[in-house]
Amino acid sequence: MASTLLPQPPFLTLQKVADILAVSDKTVRRLIKSGVLPHYKFGRQVRISERDFRDFVTLRRGF
């Protein structure tokens, strides 16, 4: 039986999100801690899915 790998959704690092938003990684951590920005933990690594990030930016576009 051949194993089939499921396609993995793309994830962004905290630093990548901070670079895109032109803020510090500490600000991104605050957004995560406050529950505004969804995240995933893989061991000690924190990642944000591209879809969640896109939704986050779209919802805050008018602010």
All heavy atoms as a GROMACS GRO file, in nm:
protein
  514
    1MET      N    1   0.085  -0.117   0.000
    1MET     CA    2   0.000   0.000   0.000
    1MET      C    3   0.089   0.124   0.000
    1MET      O    4   0.177   0.139   0.084
    1MET     CB    5  -0.090  -0.001   0.123
    1MET     CG    6  -0.173   0.123   0.133
    1MET     SD    7  -0.254   0.149   0.291
    1MET     CE    8  -0.371   0.020   0.299
    2ALA      N    9   0.070   0.210  -0.097
    2ALA     CA   10   0.149   0.332  -0.106
    2ALA      C   11   0.088   0.438  -0.014
    2ALA      O   12  -0.032   0.456  -0.010
    2ALA     CB   13   0.151   0.384  -0.249
    3SER      N   14   0.175   0.505   0.059
    3SER     CA   15   0.125   0.612   0.146
    3SER      C   16   0.111   0.741   0.065
    3SER      O   17   0.193   0.772  -0.022
    3SER     CB   18   0.219   0.634   0.264
    3SER     OG   19   0.341   0.685   0.218
    4THR      N   20   0.005   0.812   0.091
    4THR     CA   21  -0.020   0.936   0.020
    4THR      C   22  -0.007   1.051   0.118
    4THR      O   23  -0.072   1.052   0.223
    4THR     CB   24  -0.163   0.936  -0.038
    4THR    OG1   25  -0.178   0.822  -0.121
    4THR    CG2   26  -0.189   1.062  -0.118
    5LEU      N   27   0.078   1.146   0.085
    5LEU     CA   28   0.094   1.262   0.170
    5LEU      C   29  -0.010   1.366   0.134
    5LEU      O   30  -0.035   1.394   0.017
    5LEU     CB   31   0.234   1.323   0.153
    5LEU     CG   32   0.350   1.237   0.198
    5LEU    CD1   33   0.482   1.307   0.168
    5LEU    CD2   34   0.340   1.209   0.346
    6LEU      N   35  -0.072   1.420   0.235
    6LEU     CA   36  -0.169   1.526   0.212
    6LEU      C   37  -0.096   1.656   0.184
    6LEU      O   38   0.010   1.682   0.242
    6LEU     CB   39  -0.259   1.543   0.335
    6LEU     CG   40  -0.346   1.424   0.373
    6LEU    CD1   41  -0.418   1.451   0.504
    6LEU    CD2   42  -0.445   1.394   0.263
    7PRO      N   43  -0.150   1.741   0.099
    7PRO     CA   44  -0.085   1.869   0.075
    7PRO      C   45  -0.086   1.953   0.203
    7PRO      O   46  -0.186   1.957   0.273
    7PRO     CB   47  -0.170   1.935  -0.033
    7PRO     CG   48  -0.288   1.850  -0.053
    7PRO     CD   49  -0.269   1.722   0.022
    8GLN      N   50   0.026   2.011   0.232
    8GLN     CA   51   0.040   2.090   0.352
    8GLN      C   52   0.009   2.237   0.324
    8GLN      O   53   0.059   2.292   0.226
    8GLN     CB   54   0.183   2.078   0.407
    8GLN     CG   55   0.221   1.938   0.446
    8GLN     CD   56   0.135   1.884   0.558
    8GLN    OE1   57   0.105   1.953   0.653
    8GLN    NE2   58   0.091   1.761   0.543
    9PRO      N   59  -0.073   2.299   0.408
    9PRO     CA   60  -0.099   2.441   0.387
    9PRO      C   61   0.027   2.521   0.417
    9PRO      O   62   0.103   2.487   0.507
    9PRO     CB   63  -0.209   2.472   0.488
    9PRO     CG   64  -0.201   2.365   0.590
    9PRO     CD   65  -0.143   2.245   0.522
   10PRO      N   66   0.050   2.626   0.342
   10PRO     CA   67   0.170   2.707   0.366
   10PRO      C   68   0.160   2.782   0.499
   10PRO      O   69   0.053   2.832   0.535
   10PRO     CB   70   0.170   2.805   0.248
   10PRO     CG   71   0.065   2.761   0.154
   10PRO     CD   72  -0.026   2.669   0.229
   11PHE      N   73   0.269   2.788   0.568
   11PHE     CA   74   0.276   2.858   0.695
   11PHE      C   75   0.383   2.966   0.689
   11PHE      O   76   0.483   2.951   0.621
   11PHE     CB   77   0.309   2.761   0.809
   11PHE     CG   78   0.195   2.669   0.844
   11PHE    CD1   79   0.187   2.544   0.788
   11PHE    CD2   80   0.096   2.711   0.931
   11PHE    CE1   81   0.081   2.459   0.820
   11PHE    CE2   82  -0.010   2.627   0.962
   11PHE     CZ   83  -0.017   2.501   0.907
   12LEU      N   84   0.360   3.073   0.765
   12LEU     CA   85   0.455   3.183   0.775
   12LEU      C   86   0.516   3.185   0.914
   12LEU      O   87   0.449   3.152   1.013
   12LEU     CB   88   0.383   3.317   0.751
   12LEU     CG   89   0.310   3.333   0.618
   12LEU    CD1   90   0.224   3.459   0.621
   12LEU    CD2   91   0.409   3.338   0.504
   13THR      N   92   0.641   3.224   0.922
   13THR     CA   93   0.706   3.240   1.052
   13THR      C   94   0.664   3.374   1.112
   13THR      O   95   0.612   3.462   1.042
   13THR     CB   96   0.859   3.239   1.038
   13THR    OG1   97   0.898   3.353   0.961
   13THR    CG2   98   0.908   3.111   0.974
   14LEU      N   99   0.688   3.390   1.241
   14LEU     CA  100   0.659   3.517   1.307
   14LEU      C  101   0.738   3.630   1.241
   14LEU      O  102   0.686   3.739   1.219
   14LEU     CB  103   0.694   3.511   1.455
   14LEU     CG  104   0.611   3.419   1.542
   14LEU    CD1  105   0.659   3.425   1.686
   14LEU    CD2  106   0.466   3.452   1.534
   15GLN      N  107   0.863   3.603   1.211
   15GLN     CA  108   0.948   3.706   1.150
   15GLN      C  109   0.897   3.746   1.012
   15GLN      O  110   0.898   3.863   0.977
   15GLN     CB  111   1.093   3.658   1.142
   15GLN     CG  112   1.189   3.767   1.100
   15GLN     CD  113   1.187   3.886   1.196
   15GLN    OE1  114   1.205   3.869   1.316
   15GLN    NE2  115   1.164   4.005   1.144
   16LYS      N  116   0.851   3.649   0.934
   16LYS     CA  117   0.798   3.679   0.801
   16LYS      C  118   0.673   3.767   0.811
   16LYS      O  119   0.658   3.865   0.737
   16LYS     CB  120   0.766   3.549   0.727
   16LYS     CG  121   0.716   3.568   0.587
   16LYS     CD  122   0.823   3.624   0.497
   16LYS     CE  123   0.774   3.629   0.354
   16LYS     NZ  124   0.866   3.697   0.266
   17VAL      N  125   0.584   3.734   0.905
   17VAL     CA  126   0.464   3.816   0.927
   17VAL      C  127   0.504   3.956   0.971
   17VAL      O  128   0.450   4.055   0.922
   17VAL     CB  129   0.370   3.749   1.029
   17VAL    CG1  130   0.257   3.842   1.070
   17VAL    CG2  131   0.315   3.619   0.973
   18ALA      N  132   0.599   3.964   1.062
   18ALA     CA  133   0.646   4.095   1.109
   18ALA      C  134   0.704   4.176   0.994
   18ALA      O  135   0.677   4.297   0.982
   18ALA     CB  136   0.750   4.077   1.220
   19ASP      N  137   0.781   4.113   0.908
   19ASP     CA  138   0.840   4.183   0.792
   19ASP      C  139   0.732   4.234   0.697
   19ASP      O  140   0.739   4.347   0.650
   19ASP     CB  141   0.936   4.091   0.717
   19ASP     CG  142   1.062   4.060   0.795
   19ASP    OD1  143   1.092   4.130   0.894
   19ASP    OD2  144   1.131   3.963   0.757
   20ILE      N  145   0.632   4.152   0.672
   20ILE     CA  146   0.524   4.191   0.580
   20ILE      C  147   0.447   4.310   0.636
   20ILE      O  148   0.413   4.403   0.564
   20ILE     CB  149   0.430   4.072   0.553
   20ILE    CG1  150   0.502   3.964   0.473
   20ILE    CG2  151   0.305   4.118   0.478
   20ILE    CD1  152   0.427   3.832   0.466
   21LEU      N  153   0.420   4.307   0.767
   21LEU     CA  154   0.343   4.414   0.830
   21LEU      C  155   0.429   4.534   0.870
   21LEU      O  156   0.375   4.636   0.913
   21LEU     CB  157   0.271   4.361   0.955
   21LEU     CG  158   0.165   4.254   0.932
   21LEU    CD1  159   0.111   4.204   1.065
   21LEU    CD2  160   0.053   4.308   0.844
   22ALA      N  161   0.560   4.520   0.858
   22ALA     CA  162   0.654   4.625   0.899
   22ALA      C  163   0.639   4.659   1.047
   22ALA      O  164   0.631   4.775   1.086
   22ALA     CB  165   0.640   4.749   0.811
   23VAL      N  166   0.632   4.554   1.128
   23VAL     CA  167   0.626   4.568   1.273
   23VAL      C  168   0.731   4.474   1.334
   23VAL      O  169   0.792   4.394   1.262
   23VAL     CB  170   0.486   4.535   1.329
   23VAL    CG1  171   0.381   4.632   1.274
   23VAL    CG2  172   0.446   4.392   1.299
   24SER      N  173   0.747   4.480   1.464
   24SER     CA  174   0.842   4.391   1.530
   24SER      C  175   0.779   4.253   1.552
   24SER      O  176   0.656   4.239   1.553
   24SER     CB  177   0.886   4.449   1.664
   24SER     OG  178   0.779   4.445   1.756
   25ASP      N  179   0.863   4.154   1.574
   25ASP     CA  180   0.809   4.021   1.603
   25ASP      C  181   0.738   4.022   1.738
   25ASP      O  182   0.645   3.946   1.761
   25ASP     CB  183   0.916   3.913   1.594
   25ASP     CG  184   1.027   3.929   1.695
   25ASP    OD1  185   1.057   4.043   1.733
   25ASP    OD2  186   1.085   3.826   1.735
   26LYS      N  187   0.777   4.113   1.827
   26LYS     CA  188   0.709   4.127   1.956
   26LYS      C  189   0.564   4.171   1.935
   26LYS      O  190   0.474   4.122   2.004
   26LYS     CB  191   0.783   4.228   2.043
   26LYS     CG  192   0.736   4.231   2.185
   26LYS     CD  193   0.827   4.318   2.268
   26LYS     CE  194   0.786   4.312   2.414
   26LYS     NZ  195   0.875   4.390   2.499
   27THR      N  196   0.539   4.258   1.840
   27THR     CA  197   0.403   4.301   1.808
   27THR      C  198   0.321   4.184   1.757
   27THR      O  199   0.204   4.166   1.795
   27THR     CB  200   0.404   4.415   1.704
   27THR    OG1  201   0.473   4.527   1.760
   27THR    CG2  202   0.264   4.456   1.665
   28VAL      N  203   0.381   4.101   1.673
   28VAL     CA  204   0.312   3.982   1.621
   28VAL      C  205   0.279   3.889   1.737
   28VAL      O  206   0.168   3.835   1.745
   28VAL     CB  207   0.395   3.910   1.513
   28VAL    CG1  208   0.326   3.782   1.468
   28VAL    CG2  209   0.420   4.002   1.395
   29ARG      N  210   0.370   3.872   1.830
   29ARG     CA  211   0.345   3.786   1.947
   29ARG      C  212   0.229   3.841   2.030
   29ARG      O  213   0.148   3.765   2.081
   29ARG     CB  214   0.470   3.773   2.032
   29ARG     CG  215   0.576   3.687   1.968
   29ARG     CD  216   0.698   3.673   2.058
   29ARG     NE  217   0.806   3.610   1.988
   29ARG     CZ  218   0.820   3.478   1.975
   29ARG    NH1  219   0.730   3.398   2.026
   29ARG    NH2  220   0.921   3.428   1.908
   30ARG      N  221   0.221   3.974   2.042
   30ARG     CA  222   0.109   4.036   2.115
   30ARG      C  223  -0.024   4.008   2.045
   30ARG      O  224  -0.125   3.983   2.112
   30ARG     CB  225   0.130   4.187   2.128
   30ARG     CG  226   0.226   4.225   2.236
   30ARG     CD  227   0.221   4.376   2.260
   30ARG     NE  228   0.355   4.418   2.297
   30ARG     CZ  229   0.429   4.506   2.231
   30ARG    NH1  230   0.382   4.566   2.124
   30ARG    NH2  231   0.550   4.535   2.272
   31LEU      N  232  -0.025   4.018   1.913
   31LEU     CA  233  -0.147   3.989   1.837
   31LEU      C  234  -0.192   3.844   1.858
   31LEU      O  235  -0.311   3.816   1.870
   31LEU     CB  236  -0.125   4.016   1.688
   31LEU     CG  237  -0.107   4.162   1.648
   31LEU    CD1  238  -0.058   4.171   1.503
   31LEU    CD2  239  -0.235   4.239   1.667
   32ILE      N  240  -0.095   3.754   1.862
   32ILE     CA  241  -0.124   3.612   1.885
   32ILE      C  242  -0.178   3.592   2.027
   32ILE      O  243  -0.280   3.528   2.048
   32ILE     CB  244   0.000   3.526   1.860
   32ILE    CG1  245   0.031   3.522   1.710
   32ILE    CG2  246  -0.018   3.385   1.916
   32ILE    CD1  247   0.164   3.460   1.675
   33LYS      N  248  -0.109   3.651   2.125
   33LYS     CA  249  -0.148   3.635   2.265
   33LYS      C  250  -0.287   3.690   2.292
   33LYS      O  251  -0.364   3.633   2.369
   33LYS     CB  252  -0.046   3.702   2.356
   33LYS     CG  253  -0.069   3.675   2.502
   33LYS     CD  254   0.041   3.731   2.588
   33LYS     CE  255   0.015   3.697   2.734
   33LYS     NZ  256   0.121   3.747   2.819
   34SER      N  257  -0.322   3.800   2.226
   34SER     CA  258  -0.454   3.861   2.246
   34SER      C  259  -0.565   3.785   2.173
   34SER      O  260  -0.682   3.815   2.191
   34SER     CB  261  -0.453   4.007   2.200
   34SER     OG  262  -0.439   4.016   2.060
   35GLY      N  263  -0.528   3.689   2.089
   35GLY     CA  264  -0.626   3.608   2.018
   35GLY      C  265  -0.671   3.668   1.886
   35GLY      O  266  -0.760   3.614   1.821
   36VAL      N  267  -0.611   3.778   1.846
   36VAL     CA  268  -0.649   3.846   1.723
   36VAL      C  269  -0.594   3.773   1.600
   36VAL      O  270  -0.660   3.768   1.496
   36VAL     CB  271  -0.598   3.992   1.724
   36VAL    CG1  272  -0.626   4.063   1.594
   36VAL    CG2  273  -0.661   4.068   1.840
   37LEU      N  274  -0.477   3.716   1.612
   37LEU     CA  275  -0.412   3.647   1.501
   37LEU      C  276  -0.401   3.497   1.534
   37LEU      O  277  -0.326   3.458   1.624
   37LEU     CB  278  -0.274   3.707   1.476
   37LEU     CG  279  -0.193   3.650   1.361
   37LEU    CD1  280  -0.266   3.668   1.228
   37LEU    CD2  281  -0.057   3.720   1.353
   38PRO      N  282  -0.476   3.413   1.462
   38PRO     CA  283  -0.469   3.268   1.488
   38PRO      C  284  -0.329   3.214   1.457
   38PRO      O  285  -0.260   3.266   1.370
   38PRO     CB  286  -0.571   3.209   1.390
   38PRO     CG  287  -0.656   3.322   1.347
   38PRO     CD  288  -0.572   3.445   1.357
   39HIS      N  289  -0.291   3.111   1.530
   39HIS     CA  290  -0.158   3.053   1.510
   39HIS      C  291  -0.161   2.903   1.538
   39HIS      O  292  -0.258   2.851   1.590
   39HIS     CB  293  -0.057   3.121   1.602
   39HIS     CG  294  -0.080   3.089   1.748
   39HIS    ND1  295  -0.187   3.141   1.819
   39HIS    CD2  296  -0.012   3.009   1.833
   39HIS    CE1  297  -0.181   3.094   1.943
   39HIS    NE2  298  -0.077   3.014   1.953
   40TYR      N  299  -0.053   2.839   1.500
   40TYR     CA  300  -0.034   2.696   1.523
   40TYR      C  301   0.101   2.677   1.588
   40TYR      O  302   0.195   2.749   1.557
   40TYR     CB  303  -0.038   2.617   1.391
   40TYR     CG  304  -0.168   2.633   1.317
   40TYR    CD1  305  -0.188   2.738   1.228
   40TYR    CD2  306  -0.273   2.543   1.339
   40TYR    CE1  307  -0.309   2.752   1.162
   40TYR    CE2  308  -0.394   2.557   1.272
   40TYR     CZ  309  -0.410   2.663   1.185
   40TYR     OH  310  -0.530   2.677   1.120
   41LYS      N  311   0.108   2.578   1.678
   41LYS     CA  312   0.237   2.546   1.741
   41LYS      C  313   0.279   2.406   1.698
   41LYS      O  314   0.200   2.312   1.703
   41LYS     CB  315   0.226   2.553   1.892
   41LYS     CG  316   0.220   2.696   1.943
   41LYS     CD  317   0.232   2.701   2.091
   41LYS     CE  318   0.381   2.700   2.123
   41LYS     NZ  319   0.412   2.725   2.262
   42PHE      N  320   0.401   2.397   1.654
   42PHE     CA  321   0.463   2.269   1.619
   42PHE      C  322   0.584   2.256   1.710
   42PHE      O  323   0.689   2.314   1.684
   42PHE     CB  324   0.506   2.267   1.473
   42PHE     CG  325   0.390   2.291   1.377
   42PHE    CD1  326   0.369   2.415   1.321
   42PHE    CD2  327   0.303   2.189   1.346
   42PHE    CE1  328   0.264   2.438   1.234
   42PHE    CE2  329   0.196   2.210   1.260
   42PHE     CZ  330   0.177   2.334   1.204
   43GLY      N  331   0.565   2.186   1.821
   43GLY     CA  332   0.670   2.184   1.922
   43GLY      C  333   0.682   2.324   1.979
   43GLY      O  334   0.585   2.381   2.026
   44ARG      N  335   0.800   2.383   1.970
   44ARG     CA  336   0.821   2.520   2.016
   44ARG      C  337   0.805   2.623   1.905
   44ARG      O  338   0.810   2.742   1.930
   44ARG     CB  339   0.960   2.533   2.077
   44ARG     CG  340   0.976   2.456   2.205
   44ARG     CD  341   1.110   2.483   2.264
   44ARG     NE  342   1.122   2.417   2.394
   44ARG     CZ  343   1.222   2.433   2.475
   44ARG    NH1  344   1.321   2.511   2.440
   44ARG    NH2  345   1.224   2.371   2.590
   45GLN      N  346   0.787   2.577   1.785
   45GLN     CA  347   0.776   2.668   1.670
   45GLN      C  348   0.632   2.719   1.656
   45GLN      O  349   0.538   2.641   1.661
   45GLN     CB  350   0.816   2.596   1.541
   45GLN     CG  351   0.957   2.542   1.544
   45GLN     CD  352   1.059   2.653   1.556
   45GLN    OE1  353   1.050   2.754   1.487
   45GLN    NE2  354   1.156   2.635   1.642
   46VAL      N  355   0.619   2.849   1.637
   46VAL     CA  356   0.488   2.912   1.617
   46VAL      C  357   0.479   2.952   1.470
   46VAL      O  358   0.570   3.014   1.416
   46VAL     CB  359   0.472   3.036   1.707
   46VAL    CG1  360   0.338   3.105   1.681
   46VAL    CG2  361   0.484   2.997   1.854
   47ARG      N  362   0.369   2.916   1.407
   47ARG     CA  363   0.349   2.948   1.266
   47ARG      C  364   0.207   3.003   1.246
   47ARG      O  365   0.115   2.969   1.319
   47ARG     CB  366   0.366   2.825   1.177
   47ARG     CG  367   0.506   2.763   1.184
   47ARG     CD  368   0.605   2.850   1.111
   47ARG     NE  369   0.736   2.788   1.103
   47ARG     CZ  370   0.836   2.815   1.183
   47ARG    NH1  371   0.821   2.902   1.280
   47ARG    NH2  372   0.952   2.756   1.167
   48ILE      N  373   0.193   3.086   1.143
   48ILE     CA  374   0.064   3.142   1.105
   48ILE      C  375   0.035   3.093   0.964
   48ILE      O  376   0.121   3.104   0.876
   48ILE     CB  377   0.067   3.296   1.109
   48ILE    CG1  378   0.087   3.345   1.254
   48ILE    CG2  379  -0.062   3.356   1.056
   48ILE    CD1  380   0.223   3.385   1.286
   49SER      N  381  -0.085   3.041   0.943
   49SER     CA  382  -0.117   2.994   0.808
   49SER      C  383  -0.138   3.116   0.718
   49SER      O  384  -0.182   3.222   0.762
   49SER     CB  385  -0.242   2.906   0.807
   49SER     OG  386  -0.359   2.984   0.819
   50GLU      N  387  -0.105   3.100   0.591
   50GLU     CA  388  -0.123   3.209   0.495
   50GLU      C  389  -0.269   3.250   0.488
   50GLU      O  390  -0.300   3.368   0.477
   50GLU     CB  391  -0.069   3.170   0.357
   50GLU     CG  392   0.081   3.171   0.350
   50GLU     CD  393   0.134   3.147   0.210
   50GLU    OE1  394   0.054   3.136   0.115
   50GLU    OE2  395   0.256   3.141   0.195
   51ARG      N  396  -0.359   3.154   0.495
   51ARG     CA  397  -0.503   3.184   0.488
   51ARG      C  398  -0.545   3.269   0.608
   51ARG      O  399  -0.615   3.369   0.593
   51ARG     CB  400  -0.584   3.055   0.484
   51ARG     CG  401  -0.735   3.082   0.494
   51ARG     CD  402  -0.814   2.956   0.495
   51ARG     NE  403  -0.828   2.913   0.356
   51ARG     CZ  404  -0.868   2.794   0.319
   51ARG    NH1  405  -0.895   2.704   0.410
   51ARG    NH2  406  -0.880   2.764   0.193
   52ASP      N  407  -0.503   3.230   0.729
   52ASP     CA  408  -0.537   3.308   0.849
   52ASP      C  409  -0.477   3.448   0.841
   52ASP      O  410  -0.540   3.546   0.881
   52ASP     CB  411  -0.488   3.238   0.975
   52ASP     CG  412  -0.569   3.114   1.009
   52ASP    OD1  413  -0.684   3.102   0.961
   52ASP    OD2  414  -0.517   3.028   1.083
   53PHE      N  415  -0.356   3.457   0.792
   53PHE     CA  416  -0.290   3.588   0.779
   53PHE      C  417  -0.365   3.676   0.679
   53PHE      O  418  -0.391   3.794   0.705
   53PHE     CB  419  -0.144   3.572   0.738
   53PHE     CG  420  -0.073   3.702   0.723
   53PHE    CD1  421  -0.048   3.782   0.833
   53PHE    CD2  422  -0.031   3.747   0.600
   53PHE    CE1  423   0.017   3.903   0.820
   53PHE    CE2  424   0.034   3.867   0.584
   53PHE     CZ  425   0.058   3.946   0.696
   54ARG      N  426  -0.403   3.618   0.567
   54ARG     CA  427  -0.478   3.693   0.465
   54ARG      C  428  -0.611   3.742   0.522
   54ARG      O  429  -0.649   3.858   0.502
   54ARG     CB  430  -0.502   3.602   0.344
   54ARG     CG  431  -0.540   3.674   0.218
   54ARG     CD  432  -0.549   3.583   0.097
   54ARG     NE  433  -0.457   3.468   0.104
   54ARG     CZ  434  -0.496   3.340   0.103
   54ARG    NH1  435  -0.621   3.307   0.090
   54ARG    NH2  436  -0.408   3.242   0.110
   55ASP      N  437  -0.681   3.657   0.597
   55ASP     CA  438  -0.807   3.696   0.661
   55ASP      C  439  -0.784   3.807   0.762
   55ASP      O  440  -0.863   3.902   0.769
   55ASP     CB  441  -0.872   3.576   0.729
   55ASP     CG  442  -0.921   3.470   0.630
   55ASP    OD1  443  -0.930   3.501   0.509
   55ASP    OD2  444  -0.949   3.357   0.676
   56PHE      N  445  -0.679   3.795   0.840
   56PHE     CA  446  -0.645   3.898   0.939
   56PHE      C  447  -0.624   4.033   0.872
   56PHE      O  448  -0.679   4.134   0.916
   56PHE     CB  449  -0.517   3.855   1.014
   56PHE     CG  450  -0.455   3.963   1.097
   56PHE    CD1  451  -0.506   3.993   1.222
   56PHE    CD2  452  -0.345   4.034   1.051
   56PHE    CE1  453  -0.449   4.093   1.299
   56PHE    CE2  454  -0.288   4.132   1.126
   56PHE     CZ  455  -0.340   4.162   1.251
   57VAL      N  456  -0.549   4.037   0.764
   57VAL     CA  457  -0.521   4.162   0.695
   57VAL      C  458  -0.649   4.216   0.631
   57VAL      O  459  -0.677   4.337   0.639
   57VAL     CB  460  -0.411   4.142   0.588
   57VAL    CG1  461  -0.398   4.263   0.499
   57VAL    CG2  462  -0.278   4.109   0.656
   58THR      N  463  -0.728   4.131   0.571
   58THR     CA  464  -0.852   4.174   0.506
   58THR      C  465  -0.949   4.236   0.606
   58THR      O  466  -1.009   4.341   0.578
   58THR     CB  467  -0.920   4.055   0.436
   58THR    OG1  468  -0.829   4.000   0.341
   58THR    CG2  469  -1.048   4.097   0.367
   59LEU      N  470  -0.963   4.176   0.724
   59LEU     CA  471  -1.055   4.227   0.825
   59LEU      C  472  -1.011   4.362   0.881
   59LEU      O  473  -1.093   4.441   0.926
   59LEU     CB  474  -1.070   4.126   0.940
   59LEU     CG  475  -1.149   4.002   0.906
   59LEU    CD1  476  -1.141   3.902   1.023
   59LEU    CD2  477  -1.293   4.036   0.878
   60ARG      N  478  -0.882   4.390   0.878
   60ARG     CA  479  -0.830   4.512   0.938
   60ARG      C  480  -0.794   4.618   0.834
   60ARG      O  481  -0.736   4.720   0.865
   60ARG     CB  482  -0.707   4.481   1.022
   60ARG     CG  483  -0.753   4.431   1.157
   60ARG     CD  484  -0.666   4.320   1.207
   60ARG     NE  485  -0.728   4.257   1.322
   60ARG     CZ  486  -0.812   4.156   1.315
   60ARG    NH1  487  -0.848   4.107   1.201
   60ARG    NH2  488  -0.863   4.103   1.423
   61ARG      N  489  -0.831   4.595   0.712
   61ARG     CA  490  -0.796   4.685   0.604
   61ARG      C  491  -0.851   4.826   0.625
   61ARG      O  492  -0.785   4.924   0.592
   61ARG     CB  493  -0.849   4.629   0.472
   61ARG     CG  494  -0.783   4.688   0.352
   61ARG     CD  495  -0.824   4.615   0.228
   61ARG     NE  496  -0.733   4.503   0.209
   61ARG     CZ  497  -0.752   4.405   0.125
   61ARG    NH1  498  -0.860   4.400   0.052
   61ARG    NH2  499  -0.664   4.309   0.112
   62GLY      N  500  -0.968   4.840   0.684
   62GLY     CA  501  -1.031   4.972   0.700
   62GLY      C  502  -0.989   5.046   0.826
   62GLY      O  503  -1.026   5.161   0.846
   63PHE      N  504  -0.910   4.985   0.913
   63PHE     CA  505  -0.873   5.050   1.041
   63PHE      C  506  -0.754   5.139   1.025
   63PHE      O  507  -0.661   5.120   0.963
   63PHE     CB  508  -0.846   4.944   1.149
   63PHE     CG  509  -0.971   4.869   1.186
   63PHE    CD1  510  -0.998   4.746   1.130
   63PHE    CD2  511  -1.061   4.923   1.274
   63PHE    CE1  512  -1.112   4.674   1.164
   63PHE    CE2  513  -1.176   4.854   1.308
   63PHE     CZ  514  -1.201   4.729   1.255
   0.00000   0.00000   0.00000
